[in-house]
Amino acid sequence: MKDLNNMIMKKQQQKKTIARDYIAMAIVIIAATIALLVFPDKSWPVLNISKNYLIELAMVLPAVMIIIGLFSVWVSNETVVKYIGKSSGAKGIFFSIVLGMLPTGPIYIAFPMAVALLKKGAKVSNIIIFISAWACIKLPQELMEVQFLGIEFTLLRLTLTIIFVVLMGIIIEKLIVFTDRKKIKLSKNI
């Protein structure tokens, strides 16, 4: 009986989440439409950039989905847990940074990869580190930075970025654990 109640509560929560997402999307579309009507001279550049972005997305996303599918089949859960799982420690942080800094491409490619890693048992903080490294630590970017800004600046920025990325990952994981415990405690009281 309790399992049935939990399932019903989860379904209701999912419906509320979906409704909230649709409302947020509608608000964004309405705001964008109003902005384009208020500033008609900006309409064509905005629509052109949007079209180009959608074309890029349509070209890149199928390949990403294929790669994610292959990753899901070829890489075992044990391998993910071993290298970036809950007990991976500093090794997991290192692999997450390296995994995030090597590929080039837009950040939206990292999100399906992060979901696949989470499903295979990766630690939440390592996923945050992976996504953050993808966003702000790129090997080609670092090489360009050295060329234009110098080695001292690049090393300082890279060191600070890594420190704050790791701290952010750990803090976010602690917040998620804290809120999950709070939800469990509240559901037990109901």
C-alpha positions as CSV (number, residue, x, y, z in Angstrom):
1,M,0.0,0.0,0.0
2,K,2.8,2.4,0.9
3,D,4.5,1.6,-2.4
4,L,1.3,2.5,-4.3
5,N,1.0,5.8,-2.4
6,N,4.7,6.6,-3.3
7,M,4.0,5.8,-6.9
8,I,1.0,8.0,-7.0
9,M,2.9,10.8,-5.3
10,K,5.8,10.5,-7.8
11,K,3.3,10.6,-10.7
12,Q,1.7,13.7,-9.3
13,Q,5.1,15.3,-8.7
14,Q,6.0,14.5,-12.3
15,K,2.8,16.1,-13.6
16,K,3.5,19.2,-11.6
17,T,7.1,19.4,-12.9
18,I,6.0,19.0,-16.5
19,A,3.3,21.6,-16.1
20,R,5.8,24.0,-14.5
21,D,8.2,23.4,-17.4
22,Y,5.5,24.1,-20.0
23,I,4.5,27.3,-18.2
24,A,8.1,28.5,-18.1
25,M,8.6,27.7,-21.8
26,A,5.4,29.6,-22.6
27,I,6.6,32.6,-20.6
28,V,9.9,32.6,-22.4
29,I,8.2,32.3,-25.8
30,I,5.8,35.1,-25.0
31,A,8.6,37.3,-23.7
32,A,10.7,36.6,-26.8
33,T,7.8,37.4,-29.1
34,I,7.1,40.7,-27.3
35,A,10.8,41.6,-27.4
36,L,10.9,41.0,-31.2
37,L,7.7,43.0,-31.7
38,V,9.1,45.9,-29.6
39,F,12.4,45.8,-31.4
40,P,11.5,44.9,-35.0
41,D,15.0,45.9,-36.3
42,K,16.5,43.1,-34.2
43,S,14.1,40.4,-35.4
44,W,16.0,39.2,-38.5
45,P,19.4,38.8,-36.7
46,V,17.7,37.0,-33.8
47,L,15.8,34.7,-36.1
48,N,18.8,34.1,-38.3
49,I,21.0,33.2,-35.3
50,S,18.2,30.9,-33.9
51,K,17.9,29.2,-37.3
52,N,21.7,28.6,-37.4
53,Y,21.7,27.2,-33.9
54,L,18.9,24.8,-34.7
55,I,20.7,23.6,-37.8
56,E,23.9,23.1,-35.8
57,L,21.9,21.2,-33.2
58,A,20.2,19.0,-35.8
59,M,23.5,18.1,-37.3
60,V,25.4,17.5,-34.0
61,L,22.8,15.9,-31.8
62,P,22.2,12.6,-33.8
63,A,26.0,11.9,-33.7
64,V,26.0,12.6,-29.9
65,M,23.1,10.3,-29.3
66,I,24.9,7.5,-31.2
67,I,28.0,8.1,-29.2
68,I,26.1,8.0,-26.0
69,G,24.3,4.8,-27.0
70,L,27.7,3.2,-27.8
71,F,29.1,4.4,-24.5
72,S,26.1,2.9,-22.7
73,V,26.7,-0.5,-24.3
74,W,30.5,-0.6,-24.4
75,V,31.5,0.9,-21.1
76,S,30.5,-1.2,-18.1
77,N,28.9,0.2,-14.9
78,E,31.9,-1.3,-13.0
79,T,34.4,0.8,-15.0
80,V,32.5,4.0,-14.4
81,V,32.1,3.2,-10.7
82,K,35.8,2.3,-10.4
83,Y,37.1,5.6,-12.0
84,I,34.5,8.2,-11.1
85,G,32.1,6.5,-8.7
86,K,31.4,7.1,-5.0
87,S,34.7,5.6,-3.8
88,S,37.0,7.0,-6.5
89,G,38.2,9.9,-4.4
90,A,41.0,12.1,-5.9
91,K,41.3,9.7,-8.8
92,G,37.7,10.4,-9.7
93,I,38.2,14.1,-9.6
94,F,41.3,13.8,-11.8
95,F,39.4,11.6,-14.4
96,S,36.4,13.9,-14.4
97,I,38.6,17.0,-15.1
98,V,40.5,15.1,-17.9
99,L,37.3,13.7,-19.3
100,G,35.8,17.2,-19.4
101,M,38.8,19.1,-20.8
102,L,39.6,16.9,-23.7
103,P,36.6,17.1,-26.0
104,T,35.8,20.2,-27.9
105,G,32.3,21.3,-28.8
106,P,29.3,23.0,-27.4
107,I,28.4,22.4,-23.7
108,Y,25.0,20.9,-24.6
109,I,26.9,17.8,-25.8
110,A,28.1,17.2,-22.3
111,F,24.7,16.9,-20.7
112,P,23.6,13.6,-22.3
113,M,27.0,12.2,-21.5
114,A,26.6,13.3,-17.9
115,V,23.2,11.6,-17.7
116,A,24.7,8.4,-19.0
117,L,27.6,8.6,-16.5
118,L,25.1,9.2,-13.6
119,K,23.0,6.1,-14.7
120,K,26.2,4.0,-14.7
121,G,27.0,5.0,-11.1
122,A,29.2,8.1,-11.3
123,K,29.4,10.4,-8.3
124,V,27.4,13.6,-8.5
125,S,30.4,15.8,-7.6
126,N,32.4,14.2,-10.4
127,I,29.6,14.9,-12.9
128,I,29.5,18.5,-11.8
129,I,33.3,18.6,-12.2
130,F,33.1,17.0,-15.6
131,I,30.5,19.5,-16.9
132,S,32.4,22.5,-15.4
133,A,35.6,21.3,-16.9
134,W,33.9,20.9,-20.3
135,A,32.7,24.5,-20.0
136,C,35.8,26.2,-18.8
137,I,38.9,24.0,-19.2
138,K,39.8,23.1,-22.8
139,L,43.2,22.0,-24.0
140,P,43.1,24.1,-27.2
141,Q,41.9,27.1,-25.2
142,E,44.7,26.7,-22.7
143,L,47.3,26.6,-25.5
144,M,45.8,29.8,-27.1
145,E,45.8,31.4,-23.6
146,V,49.5,30.7,-23.2
147,Q,50.3,32.2,-26.5
148,F,48.3,35.4,-26.0
149,L,48.3,35.9,-22.2
150,G,51.4,34.2,-21.1
151,I,52.2,31.1,-19.1
152,E,51.9,32.7,-15.6
153,F,48.4,34.0,-16.2
154,T,47.3,30.7,-17.8
155,L,48.6,28.6,-15.0
156,L,47.1,30.9,-12.3
157,R,43.7,30.9,-14.1
158,L,43.8,27.1,-14.6
159,T,44.8,26.4,-11.0
160,L,42.0,28.7,-9.7
161,T,39.5,27.2,-12.1
162,I,40.3,23.7,-11.1
163,I,40.1,24.6,-7.4
164,F,36.7,26.3,-7.7
165,V,35.3,23.6,-10.0
166,V,36.2,20.9,-7.5
167,L,34.8,22.9,-4.6
168,M,31.6,23.6,-6.5
169,G,31.2,19.9,-7.3
170,I,31.6,18.9,-3.7
171,I,29.3,21.6,-2.4
172,I,26.6,20.8,-4.9
173,E,26.8,17.1,-4.0
174,K,26.5,18.0,-0.3
175,L,23.4,20.2,-1.0
176,I,21.8,17.4,-3.0
177,V,22.4,14.9,-0.2
178,F,21.1,17.3,2.3
179,T,17.9,18.1,0.4
180,D,17.3,14.4,-0.3
181,R,17.5,13.6,3.4
182,K,15.1,16.4,4.1
183,K,12.6,15.0,1.5
184,I,12.9,11.5,3.0
185,K,12.3,12.9,6.5
186,L,9.3,14.8,5.3
187,S,7.8,11.8,3.4
188,K,8.2,9.7,6.6
189,N,6.2,12.2,8.6
190,I,3.3,12.2,6.1
